Amino acid sequence: MVLSDFGNSVKVNIRKFDADPILVAMSLEIGWTVVTRDGYGALEGKIGVHQMCDRFNVRCITEFEFLKENGWKV
């Protein structure tokens, strides 16, 4: 479902694995929250993990929000 809607978000011309669509799909299935460094300010034409999460109603927070929610200080 995630890849069918956001297949163009997978980077195929890089040497590392792009996990964003898989993380969103797993979170959708299991009920997890995605924690990411990516902000909402994605580059023009680029789909970010936040946009994927929003589309499927998956909770997505930044690493700083995660730390704050758990009472941790940086």
Stockholm file with secondary structure:
# STOCKHOLM 1.0

chainA/1-74         MVLSDFGNSVKVNIRKFDADPILVAMSLEIGWTVVTRDGYGALEGKIGVHQMCDRFNVRCITEFEFLKENGWKV
#=GR chainA/1-74 SS CHHHHHGGGSCCSSSSCCCHHHHHHHHHHHCCCEEESCCSCCCTTCCCHHHHHHHTTCCEEEHHHHHHHTTCCC
#=GC SS_cons        CHHHHHGGGSCCSSSSCCCHHHHHHHHHHHCCCEEESCCSCCCTTCCCHHHHHHHTTCCEEEHHHHHHHTTCCC
//
